[in-house]
Every structure is written in structure tokens, then in C-alpha cells.
Amino acid sequence: MIELIGIISIIHVPYLADIFNHSPLSAWMWIGLGLNALVLYSIEWIRKAVVRGYKNVRNGKTSALSLQEVGQ
């Protein structure tokens, strides 16, 4: 919590912002950061699905659980 307060104060307190030469991000930059996070999360989700499917094919399973595992 203290780190977050320090970062926000370095950006938004004029005296500290001048010392560290920082300025707040504009709205279009926040949109870009949000889209970047969404794209990275989606790519990782797709990668995990592909790896999971590859492992199931390699092990000869057609689904996550076989009929024997469900029947027990």
C-alpha cells in the first residue's frame, strides 16, 4: 500500500513530478494498456488450450475425462 501511495504521489504531486520529470498518462494510453493486457491474456489462454489438447491427443484421450473415470 505504501508503494502505491508513493508511485501516485510521484506522478500527481507537482513538486515530486517536477523532480522526477513524470506526468500522468492520457486516456488513450490507458486504453492501449488495457487492450495490451486483454491481448496478452487471450494469447495465453489460447496457448494453454492448445497445449492441453496436444497432451490429450498424445495420451490417447478424446476428452478431459475418460468413460472409466466418470463411471467410478
C-alpha positions in Angstrom: 0.0 0.0 0.0 2.8 2.4 0.8 4.5 1.7 -2.6 1.2 2.6 -4.4 0.9 5.8 -2.5 4.5 6.7 -3.3 4.0 6.0 -7.0 0.8 8.0 -7.2 2.4 10.9 -5.3 5.4 10.9 -7.6 3.1 11.3 -10.5 0.4 13.6 -9.2 2.2 15.9 -6.6 3.5 18.8 -8.7 6.8 19.2 -6.7 7.7 15.5 -6.9 6.5 15.2 -10.6 8.9 18.0 -11.5 11.8 16.4 -9.6 11.3 13.0 -11.4 10.1 14.5 -14.7 6.8 12.5 -14.6 3.4 13.3 -15.9 0.0 11.4 -15.7 -0.9 9.1 -18.6 -3.6 10.3 -21.0 -6.8 8.4 -21.6 -5.7 6.9 -25.0 -2.6 5.5 -23.3 -4.8 3.8 -20.6 -6.9 2.3 -23.4 -3.8 1.0 -25.1 -2.6 -0.6 -21.8 -6.0 -2.2 -21.2 -6.0 -3.6 -24.7 -2.5 -4.9 -24.3 -3.5 -6.8 -21.2 -6.5 -8.2 -22.9 -4.5 -9.4 -25.9 -1.8 -11.0 -23.7 -4.4 -12.8 -21.6 -6.2 -14.1 -24.7 -3.0 -15.4 -26.3 -2.0 -17.1 -23.0 -5.5 -18.7 -22.8 -5.2 -20.0 -26.4 -1.7 -21.3 -25.8 -2.9 -23.3 -22.7 -5.8 -24.7 -24.6 -3.5 -25.9 -27.4 -1.1 -27.5 -25.0 -3.9 -29.2 -23.1 -5.3 -30.5 -26.4 -1.9 -31.7 -27.6 -1.4 -33.6 -24.3 -4.8 -35.2 -24.5 -4.1 -36.4 -28.1 -0.7 -37.6 -27.2 -2.1 -39.7 -24.3 -4.9 -41.0 -26.5 -7.7 -39.3 -24.6 -10.5 -37.7 -26.5 -11.8 -35.6 -23.6 -10.6 -34.4 -20.2 -12.1 -37.5 -18.5 -12.4 -41.0 -19.9 -15.6 -43.0 -19.5 -13.9 -45.2 -16.9 -13.0 -42.2 -14.8 -16.6 -40.9 -15.0 -18.1 -44.3 -14.1 -16.1 -44.7 -10.8 
